[in-house]
């Protein structure tokens, strides 16, 4: 599978990718006890994730059993895959379906935290920050969202990961979306005040502000019949 990967990396065509995927799938299926099986499972999971087969990818990431670096990255990627699955649920998804995936997120995050604590040099600040964001996304996305839990996950994000200002914007945007979903106006206002100044040099901030504004307008419309004053605040 490493030879197939090398060919694909050198010439990333659709044909080379298909060959690589078939080769690595064959490897993990036939040689699950091989010393390098953990790497095969990781590569296979990455390919499934790129194909948006998020649950299959999450299942593959759980089979990565090897050096701590791979296991830490696999636990983080499993959480991201589950968050993506929750963000794009099938038509028949219900609360029980979402609860199952969120239970898996909690288990994966516990595994990630234990590994990161035991191997601090392998768990970079950015990896920990992105994993935290993935957990918050999983909690707030899709069917029967756990909005309060998501808000708690994001508490003090900027303090915990002070060296990652680019991720602060994403955390603030997610926190604001959750606050809107909870109809917590005070939390939303506090979040807006923390956003960095928008300008031509910050297209990401402008995009987020537009998305936030749309969310606030939806909330305003929802609360208007029962509470016109609150609707005007939003």
N, C-alpha and C positions, 0 to 999 in steps of 0.2 A: 504493500500500500504506500510505502514511502517513495518508491520509484514512481508510482502513478501520481502521487502528490507533487513530486518534483517536476514532472512533465506538465501538470496542470498549472503550477506556479509560474513556470517558464512561458507557457503558452495558454493563458486562461480562456480557451474557447469552450463553447457549449459541449462539443464532443469530448474534449479532455476532461471537463468537469463530470460529465456523465460516466466516463470510464473510471475516474477517480472514485466517484461515489459507489459505483458497483464493486470496485476492488476493495474499498475499505469496509463495505457492508459484508462482503464475502469473508474478509479477514476476521472481523469481530464475531461473525456467526460460526465459522469453522474453527477458529483458534482462540476461543475465549479465555483459555488458560495460558496463553503466550505471555512472556514477560512484558511485551509492549502492548498488550491488549488495552491498557488504560489510555494510551495515546490514540489507538485506533478508535476507541469509543468517543474520545473527545473530538477527533476530526469528523467522525460520522455525525455526532450531535451538532457540530457547527454547520454542516451541510444541510441537515434537516431544519435547523433554525433559519438558515438563509432561504429555504424553500417555504417558510412559514408553516411548517408542520410542527407547531410549537409543543404540543403535548408529546409527540414522538421524540422531539429533541430533549425535552425535560426528562423523559424516561431514559434516554441514552446517557445523559449527563450523570444520572444516578449510578451508572455502571462504571464510572471512572474511578478506579481504585488503584492508586499508585503513589508517586511522589507527592508530598504535601502541596507543592505549587500547582499541580494539575487538579488536585482535589479541591483546593480553594477556588480556583478559577471555574471549575465545573459547578460547584455549589452556587456561585454567583450567577453563572450563565443559566443554571436551572431556574433560578428565581426570575431572571429576565424573561425566559421562555414562558413561564407560567403567567407572568404579568401580561405578556403579549397575548396569550391565549384568553385571558380574562378581558382584555381590551377589544378582542374580536370574537365574541362568543357565537356559537352556532344558534340557529333559530330556535331550537328546542331547549336551549340552556335555561336552567331554573336555579333557584336559591341553593338547592342541594348540590348541583353541579359546581356552582361557584364556591360553596363551602369546602368541597373536597379539594379544589385547587388551592384555596387559601390555607388549608391545613398543610398541604405539601409545601407551600411557601414558608410557613412557620418552621417546619422541620428542616428545610434546606437552610434557612437563615440561622437556626440553632447550630447546624453543622458548620456553616461558614464561620460563625463567631468562635466556635471552639477551635477550629483550625487556625483562624487568624490570630487568636490569643496565644496559641501554642507556637505559632510561627510568625511573629510580628514583622520580620524582615521580608516575608513573602507577601504580606498583605499591605500593599501600598495605600496611601491615603485616598487616592483617586478610586481604586477598586472598592474600598470600603464605602466611599461616598456614593458611588454609582449603585452599589448593592443596596444601600439604604433607600435610594430613590426608587429602585425596582420594587422593593417591599412596599413602599408607600403607594406606588402605582397599582400594585396588585390589590392592595386594600381598597383603593378608591375606584377601580375600574369595573365596568361590566355590571352583572346582575347582583342585586342585593349588596351594594358596596358598604364597606365598613369605614365610613367617613371619619368618625372620631378616632379610630385606631390609626388611620392614615395621618391625621393631624398630629397625633402624639408621636408617630414615627419621625415626623419632620421637625419636631420641636428642637430649637437650638442647632439646626443643621449648619448654619453659617458659623457658629462658634466651634462646633466639633470639627468642621472641615474648612478652617479659616483660609487655607492657601489655595482654594479652588473657587475663585469668584465666578467663573463661567458656570459652574454648577449651582451657584447660589441663585442665579436667575431662574433656572429650571425648578429648583426647590420652591422658590417664591411663587412661581406660576402654578405649580401643583397645589401648594398650600392655599392659594387664592381660589382655585377651582373647588377645592374641598370646602372652604369656608362658604362659598356661594351655595354649594350643595346642602350644607348644614343651615343655610340662611343666617349665618353668624356675621352680621354686618360689621361689628366692632373688629373681629378678626380680619375681615377682608380689608377694612380701611387701614389697619395697622400694617397689613402686608403690602398694600399699594405704596405706602409711605417709605417702604424699604427698597423698592425697586430702584435700580440705578437710573440716572437721568437718561431719557430717550433722546436720540438724535440720529443724524445721518450715519454716524459711525457705529450705531448700535441697531442694525436691522433686526437682530434677534429680539431685542427689548421691544421694539415697535410691534413686531408680530405678536409677541406675548400680550402686550397691552391691548391689541385689537381683540385677541381671543378672550381676554378677561372681560373687556367691555361687552362683548357679545353675551358672555355668560351672565354678567350682571343684569343685562337687559332682559334675558329670559327669566331670571329670578324676579325682577321687577314685575314682569307680566304675570308670573305665577301668584305672587302675593297680593296683587292689586285688588282683586275682588274682596278679600277679607281685611286688608290693611293698606289703604291708599297711602298713608303717611310713610310706612315702611317701603312701599313701592317707589315713592319719590326719592327716598334715601338711596336705594339701589341705583 
